[in-house]
Amino acid sequence: MRKVTEVAAAVIERPDGLFLLACRPEGKPYPGYWEFPGGKIEPGESPREALVRELREELGIETREAWPWITRRYVYTHATVRLHFFRVTAWEGEPQSLEGQAIAWQHPLRPDVTPMLPANGPVLAALALPPVMVISDVRSSPQTWMMRLATLVAGERALIQIREKAMAQAEIAALLASVQDIAGVAQCPVVANSDCGRFAGAGVHLTSRTLRSATSRPDVPLVGASCHTAEDLDRAAALGADYALLGHVKPTLSHPDAEPIGWDAFAALARDRPMPVYAIGGLRRADLAEAKRRGAHGVALRSAAFEVGQ
């Protein structure tokens, strides 16, 4: 069996949302290809320790905040690598080229440097997912909910899940069409819960029940899955899901009898997954920072998505 090289990789993010890529210099495999900064994990190092050392050596910065994100395995012709990605949100110093490599700040939706290392396609797609998922709840007033959604996406991108299991198919289709009109302007991805059916132009979010019975990935560009156990997360990864929801993290009114897993269990379950994992269950926007510290990509919210300063 081929040896796996363990690598720490950094998504260095500025407050304006841009992230840093570096170009591999001559003398290394794939010279001229763009990649996320980082390097091999040396014996005795943790992934985070290797990340801190590599960013100091490559870019001259001191890492202050770095949160675990996803872990991807890729087989190159010259090596098999396991990439441990971190989101780096605070550092000291200005990144500079200390090893002769070009560097460039990029927009998650519009990276414009080429060529990219082959392993980075799914990573860039994951990075482009918004940190907040909005789960629909139109029971009392669809018009009010749509107005609140329009106001929200005028100021931020969100991943929107249509989850109206009590509505008729025709009503869901009409709701989805209206949501897609609103979401398209802000480039917000939209998925429909698998209990609602399949709809043209929307991704699919698999319930945990549907996930466990699925034999192949749905043939749509964006697929997510609700997960409650390590086995669910393994299944989502095996199907090639683009993201997962994991919870319930805290007590929730919608599932009053369900025991919350808490942040420690969430972090343990989400660690080293190949796809981004959103935290769900009893959360508010104020929980986003803690979720990211625990390895989450973001949080999934219903009515709390529209609360300001909560």
Phi and psi restraints in degrees (value plus and minus 20) as a CYANA .aco file:
   2 ARG   PHI     -87.4   -47.4
   2 ARG   PSI     118.8   158.8
   3 LYS   PHI     -85.0   -45.0
   3 LYS   PSI     121.4   161.4
   4 VAL   PHI    -118.6   -78.6
   4 VAL   PSI     103.9   143.9
   5 THR   PHI    -109.3   -69.3
   5 THR   PSI     102.5   142.5
   6 GLU   PHI    -106.0   -66.0
   6 GLU   PSI     110.5   150.5
   7 VAL   PHI    -151.0  -111.0
   7 VAL   PSI     118.6   158.6
   8 ALA   PHI    -119.4   -79.4
   8 ALA   PSI     112.2   152.2
   9 ALA   PHI    -151.0  -111.0
   9 ALA   PSI     125.4   165.4
  10 ALA   PHI    -137.0   -97.0
  10 ALA   PSI     110.4   150.4
  11 VAL   PHI    -118.9   -78.9
  11 VAL   PSI      75.6   115.6
  12 ILE   PHI    -106.6   -66.6
  12 ILE   PSI      96.0   136.0
  13 GLU   PHI    -137.5   -97.5
  13 GLU   PSI     108.6   148.6
  14 ARG   PHI    -104.5   -64.5
  14 ARG   PSI     142.4   182.4
  15 PRO   PHI     -78.9   -38.9
  15 PRO   PSI     -45.8    -5.8
  16 ASP   PHI    -102.0   -62.0
  16 ASP   PSI     -15.7    24.3
  17 GLY   PHI      73.4   113.4
  17 GLY   PSI     -29.9    10.1
  18 LEU   PHI     -94.2   -54.2
  18 LEU   PSI     129.2   169.2
  19 PHE   PHI    -147.0  -107.0
  19 PHE   PSI     142.7   182.7
  20 LEU   PHI    -122.5   -82.5
  20 LEU   PSI     114.6   154.6
  21 LEU   PHI    -140.0  -100.0
  21 LEU   PSI     134.1   174.1
  22 ALA   PHI    -147.1  -107.1
  22 ALA   PSI     130.1   170.1
  23 CYS   PHI    -120.8   -80.8
  23 CYS   PSI     109.5   149.5
  24 ARG   PHI     -88.0   -48.0
  24 ARG   PSI     108.5   148.5
  25 PRO   PHI     -98.8   -58.8
  25 PRO   PSI     149.7   189.7
  26 GLU   PHI     -79.8   -39.8
  26 GLU   PSI     127.4   167.4
  27 GLY   PHI      78.5   118.5
  27 GLY   PSI     -30.6     9.4
  28 LYS   PHI    -132.4   -92.4
  28 LYS   PSI     137.3   177.3
  29 PRO   PHI     -77.3   -37.3
  29 PRO   PSI     126.0   166.0
  30 TYR   PHI      37.8    77.8
  30 TYR   PSI      29.6    69.6
  31 PRO   PHI     -82.1   -42.1
  31 PRO   PSI     120.7   160.7
  32 GLY   PHI      67.6   107.6
  32 GLY   PSI     -26.8    13.2
  33 TYR   PHI    -107.8   -67.8
  33 TYR   PSI     127.7   167.7
  34 TRP   PHI    -114.5   -74.5
  34 TRP   PSI     124.3   164.3
  35 GLU   PHI    -171.0  -131.0
  35 GLU   PSI     151.1   191.1
  36 PHE   PHI    -100.7   -60.7
  36 PHE   PSI     119.4   159.4
  37 PRO   PHI     -79.8   -39.8
  37 PRO   PSI     131.8   171.8
  38 GLY   PHI     128.9   168.9
  38 GLY   PSI    -185.5  -145.5
  39 GLY   PHI     159.2   199.2
  39 GLY   PSI    -193.9  -153.9
  40 LYS   PHI     -82.9   -42.9
  40 LYS   PSI     124.9   164.9
  41 ILE   PHI    -107.3   -67.3
  41 ILE   PSI      99.8   139.8
  42 GLU   PHI    -100.2   -60.2
  42 GLU   PSI     137.5   177.5
  43 PRO   PHI     -74.5   -34.5
  43 PRO   PSI     113.7   153.7
  44 GLY   PHI      67.9   107.9
  44 GLY   PSI     -28.2    11.8
  45 GLU   PHI    -113.4   -73.4
  45 GLU   PSI     125.8   165.8
  46 SER   PHI    -103.2   -63.2
  46 SER   PSI     141.3   181.3
  47 PRO   PHI     -75.4   -35.4
  47 PRO   PSI     -59.9   -19.9
  48 ARG   PHI     -88.4   -48.4
  48 ARG   PSI     -59.9   -19.9
  49 GLU   PHI     -82.1   -42.1
  49 GLU   PSI     -61.5   -21.5
  50 ALA   PHI     -83.8   -43.8
  50 ALA   PSI     -60.1   -20.1
  51 LEU   PHI     -79.6   -39.6
  51 LEU   PSI     -68.5   -28.5
  52 VAL   PHI     -79.7   -39.7
  52 VAL   PSI     -64.9   -24.9
  53 ARG   PHI     -84.5   -44.5
  53 ARG   PSI     -66.9   -26.9
  54 GLU   PHI     -82.9   -42.9
  54 GLU   PSI     -61.2   -21.2
  55 LEU   PHI     -88.9   -48.9
  55 LEU   PSI     -51.5   -11.5
  56 ARG   PHI     -87.4   -47.4
  56 ARG   PSI     -64.9   -24.9
  57 GLU   PHI     -92.9   -52.9
  57 GLU   PSI     -59.3   -19.3
  58 GLU   PHI    -102.5   -62.5
  58 GLU   PSI     -61.2   -21.2
  59 LEU   PHI    -141.4  -101.4
  59 LEU   PSI     -27.6    12.4
  60 GLY   PHI      51.8    91.8
  60 GLY   PSI       7.0    47.0
  61 ILE   PHI    -135.3   -95.3
  61 ILE   PSI     132.7   172.7
  62 GLU   PHI    -124.5   -84.5
  62 GLU   PSI      98.4   138.4
  63 THR   PHI     -93.4   -53.4
  63 THR   PSI     110.7   150.7
  64 ARG   PHI    -132.2   -92.2
  64 ARG   PSI     -58.3   -18.3
  65 GLU   PHI    -153.0  -113.0
  65 GLU   PSI     101.9   141.9
  66 ALA   PHI    -165.6  -125.6
  66 ALA   PSI     100.6   140.6
  67 TRP   PHI    -133.8   -93.8
  67 TRP   PSI     117.9   157.9
  68 PRO   PHI     -81.0   -41.0
  68 PRO   PSI     125.4   165.4
  69 TRP   PHI    -148.9  -108.9
  69 TRP   PSI    -107.8   -67.8
  70 ILE   PHI    -148.0  -108.0
  70 ILE   PSI     143.5   183.5
  71 THR   PHI    -150.1  -110.1
  71 THR   PSI     102.1   142.1
  72 ARG   PHI    -140.2  -100.2
  72 ARG   PSI     121.0   161.0
  73 ARG   PHI    -128.9   -88.9
  73 ARG   PSI     117.0   157.0
  74 TYR   PHI    -163.5  -123.5
  74 TYR   PSI     118.1   158.1
  75 VAL   PHI    -123.7   -83.7
  75 VAL   PSI      89.6   129.6
  76 TYR   PHI    -112.2   -72.2
  76 TYR   PSI     150.3   190.3
  77 THR   PHI     -87.0   -47.0
  77 THR   PSI     -49.9    -9.9
  78 HIS   PHI    -118.7   -78.7
  78 HIS   PSI     -33.3     6.7
  79 ALA   PHI    -189.4  -149.4
  79 ALA   PSI     136.6   176.6
  80 THR   PHI    -128.2   -88.2
  80 THR   PSI     106.5   146.5
  81 VAL   PHI    -142.2  -102.2
  81 VAL   PSI     127.3   167.3
  82 ARG   PHI    -135.8   -95.8
  82 ARG   PSI      95.5   135.5
  83 LEU   PHI    -119.5   -79.5
  83 LEU   PSI      96.9   136.9
  84 HIS   PHI    -116.7   -76.7
  84 HIS   PSI      84.1   124.1
  85 PHE   PHI    -109.5   -69.5
  85 PHE   PSI     119.9   159.9
  86 PHE   PHI    -143.4  -103.4
  86 PHE   PSI     125.7   165.7
  87 ARG   PHI    -112.2   -72.2
  87 ARG   PSI      94.4   134.4
  88 VAL   PHI    -120.3   -80.3
  88 VAL   PSI      93.6   133.6
  89 THR   PHI    -133.9   -93.9
  89 THR   PSI     -28.4    11.6
  90 ALA   PHI    -169.1  -129.1
  90 ALA   PSI     116.4   156.4
  91 TRP   PHI    -177.3  -137.3
  91 TRP   PSI     144.8   184.8
  92 GLU   PHI    -129.1   -89.1
  92 GLU   PSI     118.2   158.2
  93 GLY   PHI      75.9   115.9
  93 GLY   PSI     146.0   186.0
  94 GLU   PHI    -123.7   -83.7
  94 GLU   PSI     105.2   145.2
  95 PRO   PHI     -74.3   -34.3
  95 PRO   PSI     112.1   152.1
  96 GLN   PHI    -160.9  -120.9
  96 GLN   PSI     138.2   178.2
  97 SER   PHI    -102.0   -62.0
  97 SER   PSI      86.5   126.5
  98 LEU   PHI    -123.8   -83.8
  98 LEU   PSI     -26.9    13.1
  99 GLU   PHI    -144.3  -104.3
  99 GLU   PSI       3.8    43.8
 100 GLY   PHI      57.4    97.4
 100 GLY   PSI      -8.5    31.5
 101 GLN   PHI    -113.7   -73.7
 101 GLN   PSI     123.5   163.5
 102 ALA   PHI     -95.2   -55.2
 102 ALA   PSI     128.1   168.1
 103 ILE   PHI    -151.6  -111.6
 103 ILE   PSI     132.6   172.6
 104 ALA   PHI    -174.4  -134.4
 104 ALA   PSI     115.6   155.6
 105 TRP   PHI    -101.7   -61.7
 105 TRP   PSI     116.3   156.3
 106 GLN   PHI    -149.4  -109.4
 106 GLN   PSI     133.3   173.3
 107 HIS   PHI    -111.7   -71.7
 107 HIS   PSI     114.8   154.8
 108 PRO   PHI     -76.6   -36.6
 108 PRO   PSI     -52.6   -12.6
 109 LEU   PHI    -109.7   -69.7
 109 LEU   PSI     -34.8     5.2
 110 ARG   PHI    -159.6  -119.6
 110 ARG   PSI      34.0    74.0
 111 PRO   PHI     -84.1   -44.1
 111 PRO   PSI     114.1   154.1
 112 ASP   PHI    -144.5  -104.5
 112 ASP   PSI      -5.7    34.3
 113 VAL   PHI    -119.2   -79.2
 113 VAL   PSI     124.8   164.8
 114 THR   PHI    -164.5  -124.5
 114 THR   PSI     138.1   178.1
 115 PRO   PHI    -101.3   -61.3
 115 PRO   PSI     138.3   178.3
 116 MET   PHI    -114.6   -74.6
 116 MET   PSI     128.9   168.9
 117 LEU   PHI     -78.1   -38.1
 117 LEU   PSI     119.4   159.4
 118 PRO   PHI     -76.9   -36.9
 118 PRO   PSI     -50.2   -10.2
 119 ALA   PHI     -89.8   -49.8
 119 ALA   PSI     -33.6     6.4
 120 ASN   PHI    -110.8   -70.8
 120 ASN   PSI     -26.6    13.4
 121 GLY   PHI     -76.6   -36.6
 121 GLY   PSI     -76.4   -36.4
 122 PRO   PHI     -83.4   -43.4
 122 PRO   PSI     -49.3    -9.3
 123 VAL   PHI     -88.5   -48.5
 123 VAL   PSI     -63.5   -23.5
 124 LEU   PHI     -84.9   -44.9
 124 LEU   PSI     -58.3   -18.3
 125 ALA   PHI     -84.0   -44.0
 125 ALA   PSI     -61.0   -21.0
 126 ALA   PHI     -85.9   -45.9
 126 ALA   PSI     -60.9   -20.9
 127 LEU   PHI     -83.3   -43.3
 127 LEU   PSI     -49.1    -9.1
 128 ALA   PHI     -96.9   -56.9
 128 ALA   PSI     -31.4     8.6
 129 LEU   PHI     -90.2   -50.2
 129 LEU   PSI     113.1   153.1
 130 PRO   PHI     -84.6   -44.6
 130 PRO   PSI     137.3   177.3
 131 PRO   PHI     -98.1   -58.1
 131 PRO   PSI     -34.0     6.0
 132 VAL   PHI    -139.9   -99.9
 132 VAL   PSI     106.7   146.7
 133 MET   PHI    -118.6   -78.6
 133 MET   PSI     111.9   151.9
 134 VAL   PHI    -123.3   -83.3
 134 VAL   PSI     100.4   140.4
 135 ILE   PHI    -119.7   -79.7
 135 ILE   PSI     107.3   147.3
 136 SER   PHI     -86.1   -46.1
 136 SER   PSI     129.4   169.4
 137 ASP   PHI    -174.8  -134.8
 137 ASP   PSI      65.6   105.6
 138 VAL   PHI    -127.3   -87.3
 138 VAL   PSI      -2.8    37.2
 139 ARG   PHI     -77.3   -37.3
 139 ARG   PSI     -64.1   -24.1
 140 SER   PHI    -100.7   -60.7
 140 SER   PSI     -60.9   -20.9
 141 SER   PHI    -179.3  -139.3
 141 SER   PSI      78.5   118.5
 142 PRO   PHI     -76.6   -36.6
 142 PRO   PSI     -57.6   -17.6
 143 GLN   PHI     -84.1   -44.1
 143 GLN   PSI     -63.5   -23.5
 144 THR   PHI     -83.6   -43.6
 144 THR   PSI     -63.3   -23.3
 145 TRP   PHI     -83.3   -43.3
 145 TRP   PSI     -61.1   -21.1
 146 MET   PHI     -84.2   -44.2
 146 MET   PSI     -59.2   -19.2
 147 MET   PHI     -84.6   -44.6
 147 MET   PSI     -60.7   -20.7
 148 ARG   PHI     -86.4   -46.4
 148 ARG   PSI     -59.3   -19.3
 149 LEU   PHI     -84.2   -44.2
 149 LEU   PSI     -63.6   -23.6
 150 ALA   PHI     -81.1   -41.1
 150 ALA   PSI     -60.3   -20.3
 151 THR   PHI     -84.9   -44.9
 151 THR   PSI     -61.9   -21.9
 152 LEU   PHI     -83.5   -43.5
 152 LEU   PSI     -70.5   -30.5
 153 VAL   PHI     -94.7   -54.7
 153 VAL   PSI     -30.4     9.6
 154 ALA   PHI     -89.4   -49.4
 154 ALA   PSI     -40.4    -0.4
 155 GLY   PHI    -134.4   -94.4
 155 GLY   PSI     -33.8     6.2
 156 GLU   PHI    -177.8  -137.8
 156 GLU   PSI     133.3   173.3
 157 ARG   PHI    -100.4   -60.4
 157 ARG   PSI     123.8   163.8
 158 ALA   PHI    -160.9  -120.9
 158 ALA   PSI     133.4   173.4
 159 LEU   PHI    -109.9   -69.9
 159 LEU   PSI     104.2   144.2
 160 ILE   PHI    -131.3   -91.3
 160 ILE   PSI     106.0   146.0
 161 GLN   PHI    -131.9   -91.9
 161 GLN   PSI     103.8   143.8
 162 ILE   PHI    -105.5   -65.5
 162 ILE   PSI      96.5   136.5
 163 ARG   PHI    -157.2  -117.2
 163 ARG   PSI      56.3    96.3
 164 GLU   PHI    -142.7  -102.7
 164 GLU   PSI      57.5    97.5
 165 LYS   PHI     -91.0   -51.0
 165 LYS   PSI     -38.3     1.7
 166 ALA   PHI    -110.6   -70.6
 166 ALA   PSI     -27.2    12.8
 167 MET   PHI    -106.9   -66.9
 167 MET   PSI     131.9   171.9
 168 ALA   PHI     -90.7   -50.7
 168 ALA   PSI     136.1   176.1
 169 GLN   PHI     -76.1   -36.1
 169 GLN   PSI     -62.4   -22.4
 170 ALA   PHI     -83.7   -43.7
 170 ALA   PSI     -58.5   -18.5
 171 GLU   PHI     -87.7   -47.7
 171 GLU   PSI     -61.3   -21.3
 172 ILE   PHI     -83.2   -43.2
 172 ILE   PSI     -62.4   -22.4
 173 ALA   PHI     -81.1   -41.1
 173 ALA   PSI     -61.2   -21.2
 174 ALA   PHI     -87.0   -47.0
 174 ALA   PSI     -62.3   -22.3
 175 LEU   PHI     -81.7   -41.7
 175 LEU   PSI     -65.9   -25.9
 176 LEU   PHI     -82.0   -42.0
 176 LEU   PSI     -60.6   -20.6
 177 ALA   PHI     -81.9   -41.9
 177 ALA   PSI     -61.5   -21.5
 178 SER   PHI     -86.6   -46.6
 178 SER   PSI     -61.2   -21.2
 179 VAL   PHI     -83.6   -43.6
 179 VAL   PSI     -62.2   -22.2
 180 GLN   PHI     -84.2   -44.2
 180 GLN   PSI     -53.8   -13.8
 181 ASP   PHI     -83.5   -43.5
 181 ASP   PSI     -64.4   -24.4
 182 ILE   PHI     -89.3   -49.3
 182 ILE   PSI     -65.6   -25.6
 183 ALA   PHI     -88.7   -48.7
 183 ALA   PSI     -52.1   -12.1
 184 GLY   PHI     -81.2   -41.2
 184 GLY   PSI     -57.4   -17.4
 185 VAL   PHI     -82.5   -42.5
 185 VAL   PSI     -58.9   -18.9
 186 ALA   PHI    -114.6   -74.6
 186 ALA   PSI     -13.5    26.5
 187 GLN   PHI      36.3    76.3
 187 GLN   PSI      22.2    62.2
 188 CYS   PHI    -110.2   -70.2
 188 CYS   PSI     105.1   145.1
 189 PRO   PHI     -89.4   -49.4
 189 PRO   PSI     126.6   166.6
 190 VAL   PHI    -148.6  -108.6
 190 VAL   PSI     114.1   154.1
 191 VAL   PHI    -147.5  -107.5
 191 VAL   PSI     131.5   171.5
 192 ALA   PHI    -129.8   -89.8
 192 ALA   PSI     113.0   153.0
 193 ASN   PHI     -78.1   -38.1
 193 ASN   PSI     119.2   159.2
 194 SER   PHI     -83.6   -43.6
 194 SER   PSI     -42.7    -2.7
 195 ASP   PHI     -92.5   -52.5
 195 ASP   PSI     -35.3     4.7
 196 CYS   PHI    -108.6   -68.6
 196 CYS   PSI     -38.5     1.5
 197 GLY   PHI      90.9   130.9
 197 GLY   PSI    -198.7  -158.7
 198 ARG   PHI    -124.1   -84.1
 198 ARG   PSI     119.5   159.5
 199 PHE   PHI    -157.5  -117.5
 199 PHE   PSI     120.0   160.0
 200 ALA   PHI     -81.2   -41.2
 200 ALA   PSI     116.4   156.4
 201 GLY   PHI      65.5   105.5
 201 GLY   PSI     -25.7    14.3
 202 ALA   PHI    -133.7   -93.7
 202 ALA   PSI     129.6   169.6
 203 GLY   PHI     -96.0   -56.0
 203 GLY   PSI    -196.2  -156.2
 204 VAL   PHI    -145.0  -105.0
 204 VAL   PSI     112.6   152.6
 205 HIS   PHI    -130.6   -90.6
 205 HIS   PSI      94.9   134.9
 206 LEU   PHI    -101.1   -61.1
 206 LEU   PSI     110.5   150.5
 207 THR   PHI     -87.5   -47.5
 207 THR   PSI     143.7   183.7
 208 SER   PHI     -82.2   -42.2
 208 SER   PSI     -54.7   -14.7
 209 ARG   PHI     -85.6   -45.6
 209 ARG   PSI     -66.1   -26.1
 210 THR   PHI     -86.0   -46.0
 210 THR   PSI     -58.4   -18.4
 211 LEU   PHI     -77.9   -37.9
 211 LEU   PSI     -65.1   -25.1
 212 ARG   PHI     -88.4   -48.4
 212 ARG   PSI     -42.0    -2.0
 213 SER   PHI    -121.7   -81.7
 213 SER   PSI     -25.8    14.2
 214 ALA   PHI     -91.8   -51.8
 214 ALA   PSI     122.1   162.1
 215 THR   PHI    -130.2   -90.2
 215 THR   PSI     -31.7     8.3
 216 SER   PHI    -175.9  -135.9
 216 SER   PSI     141.5   181.5
 217 ARG   PHI     -90.0   -50.0
 217 ARG   PSI     115.4   155.4
 218 PRO   PHI     -78.7   -38.7
 218 PRO   PSI     125.6   165.6
 219 ASP   PHI    -105.5   -65.5
 219 ASP   PSI      46.4    86.4
 220 VAL   PHI    -158.0  -118.0
 220 VAL   PSI     138.4   178.4
 221 PRO   PHI     -85.9   -45.9
 221 PRO   PSI     -50.4   -10.4
 222 LEU   PHI    -148.4  -108.4
 222 LEU   PSI     103.2   143.2
 223 VAL   PHI    -151.1  -111.1
 223 VAL   PSI     109.6   149.6
 224 GLY   PHI    -145.6  -105.6
 224 GLY   PSI     153.9   193.9
 225 ALA   PHI    -172.6  -132.6
 225 ALA   PSI     122.7   162.7
 226 SER   PHI    -105.9   -65.9
 226 SER   PSI     109.5   149.5
 227 CYS   PHI    -150.4  -110.4
 227 CYS   PSI     127.1   167.1
 228 HIS   PHI    -148.4  -108.4
 228 HIS   PSI     -35.6     4.4
 229 THR   PHI    -156.2  -116.2
 229 THR   PSI     149.6   189.6
 230 ALA   PHI     -82.3   -42.3
 230 ALA   PSI     -56.4   -16.4
 231 GLU   PHI     -84.3   -44.3
 231 GLU   PSI     -58.5   -18.5
 232 ASP   PHI     -81.7   -41.7
 232 ASP   PSI     -64.7   -24.7
 233 LEU   PHI     -85.6   -45.6
 233 LEU   PSI     -59.3   -19.3
 234 ASP   PHI     -80.7   -40.7
 234 ASP   PSI     -62.3   -22.3
 235 ARG   PHI     -85.2   -45.2
 235 ARG   PSI     -63.6   -23.6
 236 ALA   PHI     -80.8   -40.8
 236 ALA   PSI     -61.4   -21.4
 237 ALA   PHI     -85.1   -45.1
 237 ALA   PSI     -61.9   -21.9
 238 ALA   PHI     -84.7   -44.7
 238 ALA   PSI     -52.3   -12.3
 239 LEU   PHI     -98.5   -58.5
 239 LEU   PSI     -32.1     7.9
 240 GLY   PHI      62.0   102.0
 240 GLY   PSI      11.6    51.6
 241 ALA   PHI     -81.4   -41.4
 241 ALA   PSI     124.6   164.6
 242 ASP   PHI    -102.2   -62.2
 242 ASP   PSI     -40.7    -0.7
 243 TYR   PHI    -181.5  -141.5
 243 TYR   PSI     146.9   186.9
 244 ALA   PHI    -156.4  -116.4
 244 ALA   PSI     132.0   172.0
 245 LEU   PHI    -123.3   -83.3
 245 LEU   PSI     118.4   158.4
 246 LEU   PHI    -153.9  -113.9
 246 LEU   PSI     108.9   148.9
 247 GLY   PHI     151.7   191.7
 247 GLY   PSI    -189.2  -149.2
 248 HIS   PHI    -107.0   -67.0
 248 HIS   PSI     114.2   154.2
 249 VAL   PHI     -96.5   -56.5
 249 VAL   PSI     -62.4   -22.4
 250 LYS   PHI    -143.6  -103.6
 250 LYS   PSI     147.1   187.1
 251 PRO   PHI     -78.3   -38.3
 251 PRO   PSI     125.1   165.1
 252 THR   PHI    -159.5  -119.5
 252 THR   PSI     123.8   163.8
 253 LEU   PHI     -86.1   -46.1
 253 LEU   PSI     -50.2   -10.2
 254 SER   PHI     -93.7   -53.7
 254 SER   PSI     -40.9    -0.9
 255 HIS   PHI    -155.9  -115.9
 255 HIS   PSI      48.3    88.3
 256 PRO   PHI     -84.6   -44.6
 256 PRO   PSI     -44.3    -4.3
 257 ASP   PHI    -113.1   -73.1
 257 ASP   PSI     -24.6    15.4
 258 ALA   PHI    -104.9   -64.9
 258 ALA   PSI     109.3   149.3
 259 GLU   PHI     -95.0   -55.0
 259 GLU   PSI     102.0   142.0
 260 PRO   PHI     -87.4   -47.4
 260 PRO   PSI     128.9   168.9
 261 ILE   PHI    -104.5   -64.5
 261 ILE   PSI     -43.7    -3.7
 262 GLY   PHI      59.3    99.3
 262 GLY   PSI     146.3   186.3
 263 TRP   PHI     -90.5   -50.5
 263 TRP   PSI     -55.0   -15.0
 264 ASP   PHI     -84.1   -44.1
 264 ASP   PSI     -65.8   -25.8
 265 ALA   PHI     -87.5   -47.5
 265 ALA   PSI     -57.4   -17.4
 266 PHE   PHI     -77.9   -37.9
 266 PHE   PSI     -69.2   -29.2
 267 ALA   PHI     -80.7   -40.7
 267 ALA   PSI     -61.2   -21.2
 268 ALA   PHI     -86.0   -46.0
 268 ALA   PSI     -61.3   -21.3
 269 LEU   PHI     -91.9   -51.9
 269 LEU   PSI     -56.0   -16.0
 270 ALA   PHI     -99.8   -59.8
 270 ALA   PSI     -37.5     2.5
 271 ARG   PHI     -82.7   -42.7
 271 ARG   PSI     116.2   156.2
 272 ASP   PHI      43.9    83.9
 272 ASP   PSI       9.5    49.5
 273 ARG   PHI    -107.2   -67.2
 273 ARG   PSI     128.3   168.3
 274 PRO   PHI     -99.5   -59.5
 274 PRO   PSI     -32.9     7.1
 275 MET   PHI    -138.6   -98.6
 275 MET   PSI     133.6   173.6
 276 PRO   PHI     -82.6   -42.6
 276 PRO   PSI     124.7   164.7
 277 VAL   PHI    -141.1  -101.1
 277 VAL   PSI     104.6   144.6
 278 TYR   PHI    -113.0   -73.0
 278 TYR   PSI     122.1   162.1
 279 ALA   PHI    -106.4   -66.4
 279 ALA   PSI     122.1   162.1
 280 ILE   PHI    -162.5  -122.5
 280 ILE   PSI     131.2   171.2
 281 GLY   PHI      91.6   131.6
 281 GLY   PSI      80.3   120.3
 282 GLY   PHI      49.3    89.3
 282 GLY   PSI       2.3    42.3
 283 LEU   PHI    -121.4   -81.4
 283 LEU   PSI     140.2   180.2
 284 ARG   PHI    -150.1  -110.1
 284 ARG   PSI     155.3   195.3
 285 ARG   PHI     -80.2   -40.2
 285 ARG   PSI     -51.4   -11.4
 286 ALA   PHI     -84.6   -44.6
 286 ALA   PSI     -36.8     3.2
 287 ASP   PHI    -104.5   -64.5
 287 ASP   PSI     -24.5    15.5
 288 LEU   PHI     -81.2   -41.2
 288 LEU   PSI     -63.6   -23.6
 289 ALA   PHI     -83.0   -43.0
 289 ALA   PSI     -63.7   -23.7
 290 GLU   PHI     -84.8   -44.8
 290 GLU   PSI     -59.3   -19.3
 291 ALA   PHI     -78.7   -38.7
 291 ALA   PSI     -64.6   -24.6
 292 LYS   PHI     -86.5   -46.5
 292 LYS   PSI     -57.5   -17.5
 293 ARG   PHI     -81.7   -41.7
 293 ARG   PSI     -49.1    -9.1
 294 ARG   PHI    -111.3   -71.3
 294 ARG   PSI     -10.1    29.9
 295 GLY   PHI      75.6   115.6
 295 GLY   PSI     -14.8    25.2
 296 ALA   PHI     -98.8   -58.8
 296 ALA   PSI     130.7   170.7
 297 HIS   PHI     -95.0   -55.0
 297 HIS   PSI     -53.5   -13.5
 298 GLY   PHI    -198.2  -158.2
 298 GLY   PSI    -178.2  -138.2
 299 VAL   PHI    -149.5  -109.5
 299 VAL   PSI     129.9   169.9
 300 ALA   PHI    -127.5   -87.5
 300 ALA   PSI     108.3   148.3
 301 LEU   PHI    -153.2  -113.2
 301 LEU   PSI     133.1   173.1
 302 ARG   PHI    -124.2   -84.2
 302 ARG   PSI    -126.4   -86.4
 303 SER   PHI     -84.5   -44.5
 303 SER   PSI     -48.8    -8.8
 304 ALA   PHI     -84.5   -44.5
 304 ALA   PSI     -37.2     2.8
 305 ALA   PHI     -82.9   -42.9
 305 ALA   PSI     -46.2    -6.2
 306 PHE   PHI    -117.2   -77.2
 306 PHE   PSI     -20.9    19.1
 307 GLU   PHI    -102.0   -62.0
 307 GLU   PSI     115.6   155.6
 308 VAL   PHI    -116.6   -76.6
 308 VAL   PSI     108.4   148.4
 309 GLY   PHI      53.4    93.4
 309 GLY   PSI      -1.6    38.4
